Amino acid sequence: MPRRHIRVTGAAEAPLRAALRALRTELGVPDEFPADVLAEAEAAAKAPRLPGRDATDLPMFTIDPPTSTDLDQAMHLARRAGGGYRVHYAIADVAAFVTPGGALDAEAHRRVLTLYFPDGKVPLHPAVLSEGVASLLPGEPRPALLWRIDLDADGRRVATDVRRALVRSRAKLDYAGVQRRIDAGTAEEPLALLREIGTLRERLEGERGGISLNVPEQEVVEHDHTYSLAYRAPLPADAWNAQISLLTGMAAADLMTAAGTGILRTLPTAPDGAVARLRRSAQALGVDWPHHVSYADVVRSLDPAEPRHAAFLQECTTLLRGAGYTVFTDGDLPIPAMHAAVADEYTHCTAPLRRLVDRYAGELCVSAVAGQEPPEWARAALPALPDEMASGSRRANTVERESVDIVEAALLSGRIGELFDAYVIDVKEREPAVGTVHLERPAVVARIESGEGRLPLGEWLRVRLTQADPGRAKVLFAPA
């Protein structure tokens, strides 16, 4: 089953780091950038292809984790005269630095995605670009794809424009700080509007049957040279910020479908059997799900800080399996073209520093607004992108899953035989004695094997830790 993201907020112990190094080797994760790639990146950093339009007068801001330096997006929010809102959303223009067919381009196609390990990341582009001249860092003019999306008073999109422009962020904000300022009423209007617009967009998401899963993250926290695992429940500001990105992804999909050439992020509707199984999990976990209430409405009613709800939200991620990318050209739209969780046509276009496909989607949208054919380099790459992204996503998912296992094993390695309280949140249909448990403290989601007898899905269970070795064995529990 899909796992949570995990972050290390303090330095990890030596066995953990050794196991993570071994994982990199096992997966063939790229290490240093080749010399020709670094040389090309350095040259591009000194001579980017700058746009003719200057929009540096817009006082934009970014919202990212405090330590992030690869900043893809900056925004400015305003009220429109006569009612409604105007969203300016700047996306880093990676194409201003990457020459099609060059060494840097080829390396990006080899890497596909930035990979996140608990002790560091393996970037898609060299740091001189991704954390330097291409990143929308505050105070610096940067080439960007500048989206202008007008909304009516209900938050519905009424106009879309995107073109290249030079932008300059005024402030680098983080989620917790944004939440505090908005809650305290001290945020200036461009930031305060994030809650207003985000809430309206969440309401529209509910109306169209879409859903955003606010699944808690696992976090490794250091205290006095010791380590513990805790859950971090997403803040409302996380969700409001995500709605701006979703809005842009849906606007981009509309531009591409109207132009007849593009690449969509698609997700099939979950089969009835999967939804029925999720209903059984809800019942077992004590989550109220009346038959007349939709899955989306139930999820929106949950509190990720409540353990039973957090466990159910994690189980809900099983309905998101099967997402992929679908290319269309010459007006031949894919069937289906929808993303079931978004409940609309949608694409990835807001993270080009960290995800390969976004550079191409952005280029297609700029061409569509300009009424021009896409450049040949973008059009020629489309057929191979779905397979490239699928391969890169598989590796990224393996990195995430195995990293979580390693960190959990490292932090529990000295506690073999101890007892813990847990929820059984997943049971294999063909092996009912095997499943997954969700511990409240420490924040662990791990495998359980009962040896014999069916595990009680959704029930609170006393479990014993039977193995935990970051170098050789993943965490494993058994009923006490």
C-alpha positions in Angstrom: 0.0 0.0 0.0 1.2 3.6 -0.6 3.3 5.1 2.3 3.7 8.5 3.8 6.4 10.9 2.9 9.1 11.0 5.7 11.4 13.8 6.6 14.5 13.8 8.8 14.8 17.0 10.8 18.0 16.2 12.6 21.2 14.3 11.6 20.6 10.6 11.3 22.6 7.9 13.0 25.4 6.1 11.2 23.6 2.8 10.5 20.7 4.8 9.0 23.0 6.7 6.7 24.8 3.6 5.7 21.5 1.9 4.8 20.4 4.9 2.7 23.7 4.9 0.8 23.2 1.2 0.1 19.7 1.9 -1.2 21.0 4.5 -3.6 23.5 2.0 -5.0 20.9 -0.8 -5.2 18.5 1.4 -7.2 21.2 2.9 -9.5 20.3 6.4 -8.4 22.4 9.0 -10.2 25.2 10.4 -8.2 27.1 13.5 -9.3 26.2 15.2 -12.6 28.6 14.5 -15.5 31.2 17.1 -16.2 29.7 18.1 -19.6 26.2 18.6 -17.9 27.7 20.8 -15.2 29.6 22.8 -17.8 26.5 23.4 -19.8 24.5 24.3 -16.7 27.2 26.9 -15.7 27.2 28.4 -19.1 23.4 28.6 -19.2 23.3 30.2 -15.7 25.5 33.0 -17.1 23.5 33.5 -20.3 19.8 32.5 -20.0 17.2 33.2 -22.7 15.5 36.1 -21.0 11.9 37.2 -21.9 11.1 40.6 -23.3 8.2 41.2 -20.8 9.1 42.7 -17.4 6.6 41.9 -14.6 9.0 42.5 -11.7 6.7 45.1 -10.4 4.3 42.4 -9.1 5.1 41.8 -5.4 5.0 38.0 -5.6 5.8 35.5 -2.8 6.6 31.9 -2.5 5.3 29.3 0.0 7.6 26.3 0.6 9.1 24.3 3.5 11.6 26.5 5.4 14.7 24.8 4.1 13.7 24.6 0.4 15.8 26.4 -2.1 14.4 24.9 -5.4 11.4 27.2 -5.6 9.2 26.5 -8.6 6.2 28.7 -7.9 5.5 32.3 -6.8 2.2 34.0 -6.6 0.3 37.3 -6.2 -3.4 37.3 -5.4 -5.7 40.3 -5.8 -9.3 41.4 -6.0 -10.6 42.3 -9.4 -12.4 45.6 -10.0 -16.1 44.7 -10.2 -15.8 41.5 -8.2 -13.8 38.3 -8.3 -10.1 37.6 -8.1 -7.0 37.7 -10.1 -4.3 35.0 -9.6 -0.8 35.6 -10.9 1.2 32.4 -10.7 4.8 32.4 -11.8 6.4 29.1 -12.7 10.2 28.8 -13.1 11.1 28.8 -16.8 13.5 25.9 -17.0 13.4 26.1 -20.8 15.3 29.4 -20.5 18.3 27.4 -19.4 18.0 24.0 -21.0 18.9 23.7 -24.7 16.9 20.9 -26.4 19.1 18.0 -27.4 22.0 19.2 -25.2 23.8 17.3 -22.4 21.7 19.0 -19.7 18.5 18.0 -21.5 19.6 14.4 -21.9 20.5 14.2 -18.2 17.1 15.5 -17.2 15.5 12.8 -19.3 17.7 10.2 -17.6 16.7 11.5 -14.1 13.1 12.4 -14.8 12.3 13.5 -11.2 14.1 14.9 -8.2 14.4 12.0 -5.7 13.9 12.8 -2.0 15.8 10.7 0.6 15.4 11.4 4.3 19.0 12.6 4.4 19.0 14.6 1.2 17.8 14.9 -2.4 19.0 13.8 -5.8 18.0 16.8 -8.0 16.7 16.7 -11.6 18.9 19.7 -12.5 22.3 20.9 -11.2 22.1 23.1 -8.2 23.5 26.1 -10.0 20.1 26.1 -11.8 17.6 24.4 -9.5 18.8 26.1 -6.3 20.3 29.1 -8.0 19.5 31.2 -11.1 16.3 29.2 -12.2 14.8 29.1 -8.7 12.3 31.9 -7.8 14.4 33.0 -4.8 13.4 36.3 -3.2 14.9 39.6 -4.4 16.2 38.1 -7.7 14.8 38.7 -11.2 14.0 35.4 -12.8 12.6 34.2 -16.1 9.2 32.5 -15.6 6.0 31.4 -17.2 3.6 33.9 -15.8 0.0 32.7 -15.5 -2.8 35.2 -15.1 -6.1 33.4 -14.1 -9.2 35.5 -13.4 -11.9 34.1 -11.2 -15.4 35.2 -10.5 -16.8 35.9 -7.0 -17.4 32.1 -6.5 -13.9 31.2 -7.5 -14.8 29.9 -10.9 -12.3 30.5 -13.7 -13.4 33.0 -16.3 -10.1 33.9 -18.1 -6.7 32.4 -18.5 -3.4 33.8 -19.9 0.2 32.6 -19.7 3.3 34.0 -21.3 7.0 34.4 -20.6 8.0 37.3 -18.2 10.7 38.4 -15.9 9.4 38.2 -12.3 10.8 38.9 -8.8 9.6 37.3 -5.6 9.5 39.6 -2.6 9.3 37.0 0.2 10.0 33.4 0.9 7.2 32.2 3.2 6.7 28.8 4.9 3.4 27.0 5.6 3.4 27.4 9.4 4.2 31.1 9.2 1.5 31.7 6.6 -1.0 29.9 8.7 -0.1 32.0 11.8 -0.3 35.3 9.9 -3.7 34.4 8.3 -5.2 33.1 11.6 -4.0 36.2 13.4 -5.3 38.6 10.8 -1.9 40.2 10.2 -1.5 39.0 6.7 -1.6 41.6 3.9 -4.3 41.2 1.3 -2.3 39.3 -1.3 -1.5 36.6 1.3 -4.8 36.9 3.2 -6.7 36.1 0.0 -5.0 32.7 -0.1 -7.6 31.4 2.4 -10.5 33.1 0.7 -9.6 31.8 -2.8 -8.4 28.4 -1.5 -11.7 27.9 0.4 -13.8 28.8 -2.6 -11.8 26.4 -4.8 -12.2 23.6 -2.2 -16.0 24.2 -2.3 -15.9 23.9 -6.1 -13.8 20.8 -5.8 -16.5 19.3 -3.6 -19.3 20.3 -6.1 -17.6 18.5 -9.0 -16.8 15.4 -6.9 -13.1 16.0 -6.6 -11.0 15.1 -3.6 -7.7 16.1 -2.0 -6.2 13.7 0.5 -4.6 15.5 3.5 -2.5 12.5 4.6 -0.2 13.1 7.6 3.5 12.9 7.0 5.9 10.9 9.2 8.7 13.0 10.6 11.9 12.0 12.2 12.7 14.5 15.1 15.9 14.8 17.0 15.9 15.5 20.7 19.1 15.6 22.7 20.9 13.3 20.2 18.1 10.8 20.2 15.5 10.3 17.5 11.8 9.8 17.5 9.0 9.4 14.9 6.0 11.8 14.9 3.1 12.6 12.5 2.7 16.0 11.0 -0.9 16.7 10.0 -1.2 19.1 7.0 -2.2 22.7 7.8 -5.1 24.4 6.1 -2.5 26.6 4.4 -1.0 23.5 2.7 -4.4 22.8 1.1 -5.1 26.4 0.1 -1.7 26.6 -1.6 -2.4 23.2 -3.3 -5.6 24.6 -4.7 -3.7 27.3 -6.6 -1.5 24.6 -8.2 -4.6 22.5 -9.1 -6.3 25.5 -10.6 -3.3 26.1 -12.8 -3.1 22.4 -13.8 -6.8 22.4 -14.9 -6.4 25.7 -16.8 -3.3 24.2 -18.6 -5.3 21.1 -19.5 -8.0 23.3 -21.0 -5.5 25.3 -23.1 -3.9 22.1 -24.5 -7.2 20.4 -25.2 -8.5 23.5 -27.0 -5.2 23.6 -29.0 -5.4 19.9 -29.8 -1.9 18.9 -28.6 -0.9 18.2 -25.1 -0.2 15.8 -22.2 -2.7 15.1 -19.4 -2.3 13.6 -16.0 -5.1 11.0 -15.9 -6.5 8.7 -13.3 -9.2 6.1 -13.9 -12.3 5.9 -11.6 -11.7 3.4 -8.8 -13.6 0.1 -9.3 -16.6 -0.6 -7.2 -14.8 -3.4 -5.4 -12.1 -1.0 -4.2 -14.7 1.5 -2.9 -16.7 -1.3 -1.2 -13.5 -2.5 0.5 -12.8 1.1 1.7 -16.3 1.2 3.2 -15.5 -1.9 5.2 -12.3 -0.3 6.4 -14.2 2.8 7.4 -16.7 0.7 9.4 -13.9 -1.2 11.1 -12.0 2.1 12.0 -15.2 3.7 13.4 -15.3 6.3 10.6 -18.9 7.4 10.0 -19.8 6.8 6.3 -23.6 6.8 5.7 -24.6 5.2 2.4 -26.0 8.4 1.0 -22.7 10.3 1.5 -20.1 10.2 -1.2 -16.5 9.1 -0.7 -15.3 12.7 -1.3 -17.6 14.2 1.3 -16.5 11.6 3.9 -12.8 12.4 3.3 -13.4 16.2 3.6 -15.0 15.6 7.0 -12.0 13.9 8.5 -9.4 15.4 10.8 -5.9 14.1 9.9 -4.7 14.8 13.5 -7.1 12.2 14.8 -5.5 8.7 14.8 -8.4 6.7 13.4 -9.0 9.4 10.7 -5.3 9.5 9.8 -5.3 5.7 9.4 -8.3 5.8 7.1 -6.8 8.6 5.1 -3.8 6.5 4.5 -6.0 3.6 3.4 -7.8 6.0 1.0 -4.6 6.4 -1.1 -5.4 2.9 -2.5 -8.0 4.6 -4.7 -5.4 6.7 -6.4 -3.5 3.8 -8.0 -3.3 3.8 -11.8 -2.4 7.5 -12.4 -0.4 8.1 -15.5 0.2 10.5 -18.4 -1.7 10.5 -21.7 -0.5 12.3 -24.8 -2.7 13.6 -27.6 -1.9 15.3 -30.9 -3.9 16.7 -33.9 -7.0 17.1 -31.8 -7.4 13.4 -31.0 -8.3 13.8 -27.3 -7.7 10.7 -25.1 -10.5 8.7 -23.6 -10.8 8.9 -20.7 -9.2 12.3 -20.3 -10.2 12.9 -16.7 -8.3 12.7 -13.5 -10.7 11.0 -11.1 -9.4 12.6 -8.0 -9.4 16.1 -9.5 -12.8 15.3 -11.3 -11.7 17.3 -14.3 -9.1 17.4 -17.0 -5.7 18.2 -15.4 -2.0 18.2 -16.1 1.3 18.7 -14.3 2.8 22.1 -15.1 3.8 23.8 -11.9 7.0 22.0 -10.8 9.5 22.0 -13.7 12.6 22.3 -11.5 11.7 18.9 -10.0 9.6 17.1 -12.6 10.5 16.6 -16.3 7.0 16.7 -17.8 6.2 20.1 -16.5 8.7 21.8 -18.8 6.9 20.4 -21.8 3.3 21.1 -20.6 4.3 24.7 -19.9 5.8 25.2 -23.3 2.6 23.8 -25.0 0.5 26.2 -23.0 2.5 29.3 -23.9 2.3 28.3 -27.6 -1.5 27.7 -27.3 -2.1 31.2 -25.8 0.1 32.7 -28.5 -1.9 30.9 -31.2 1.3 29.2 -32.5 2.3 25.6 -33.1 4.4 24.1 -30.3 8.1 24.2 -31.0 9.4 21.0 -32.6 11.5 20.0 -29.6 8.5 19.9 -27.4 6.2 18.1 -29.8 8.9 15.5 -30.7 9.4 14.6 -27.1 5.7 14.0 -26.3 5.3 10.3 -27.4 8.1 9.1 -25.1 7.1 11.2 -22.0 4.5 8.9 -20.5 6.9 5.9 -20.4 9.7 8.1 -19.1 7.5 9.6 -16.4 6.2 6.1 -15.4 9.7 4.7 -15.1 10.9 7.8 -13.0 7.8 7.6 -10.8 8.4 3.9 -10.1 11.9 4.7 -8.9 10.7 7.7 -6.9 8.0 5.6 -5.2 10.5 2.9 -4.4 12.9 5.5 -2.9 10.1 6.8 -0.7 8.8 3.4 0.4 12.2 1.9 1.1 13.5 5.1 2.8 10.5 5.0 5.2 11.3 1.3 6.0 14.9 2.1 6.6 14.2 5.0 8.9 11.6 3.1 10.9 14.0 0.1 11.3 16.9 2.4 12.4 14.8 4.1 15.0 13.2 0.9 16.4 16.3 -1.4 16.1 16.8 -1.3 19.9 13.2 -2.1 20.8 12.8 -5.7 19.6 10.2 -7.5 21.8 8.5 -4.3 23.0 4.7 -4.0 22.9 2.8 -1.2 21.1 -0.8 -0.2 20.4 -1.8 -0.1 16.7 -4.7 -0.1 14.3 -4.8 -2.7 11.6 -5.4 -0.6 8.5 -4.8 -3.1 5.7 -5.2 -6.8 5.3 -4.1 -8.7 2.2 -7.2 -10.3 0.6 -5.2 -13.5 -0.5 -3.1 -13.6 2.7 -5.5 -12.5 5.5 -2.8 -13.2 8.1 -0.6 -10.5 6.6 -1.4 -6.8 6.7 -0.3 -3.3 7.8 -0.6 -1.6 11.2 -0.6 2.1 12.0 1.0 3.0 15.3 0.1 6.2 17.0 3.3 6.5 19.0 5.9 6.2 17.6 4.6 7.3 14.1 5.1 4.0 12.3 3.2 2.3 9.5 4.6 -1.2 9.1 3.9 -4.8 8.1 2.3 -7.3 10.5 2.2 -11.1 10.2 -0.1 -13.1 12.5 1.3 -16.6 11.6 -2.2 -18.0 11.5 -5.7 -16.5 11.6 -7.2 -13.5 9.9 -6.1 -10.1 11.0 -8.9 -7.9 12.4 -9.1 -5.1 9.8 -9.7 -1.7 11.5 -9.4 -3.0 15.0 -7.2 -1.7 17.7 -4.5 -4.4 18.4 -1.7 -4.9 20.9 1.4 -5.8 18.8 5.0 -6.9 19.4 8.0 -5.7 17.5 9.7 -8.8 16.0 12.4 -7.4 13.7 13.9 -4.0 12.9 17.3 -3.8 11.2 18.0 -0.9 8.8 20.7 -2.9 7.0 18.9 -6.2 6.4 15.4 -6.5 7.7 12.4 -4.2 7.6 10.2 -3.5 10.6 7.8 -6.4 11.3 5.2 -6.8 14.0 3.1 -9.7 15.3 0.0 -9.8 17.4 1.0 -9.8 21.1 
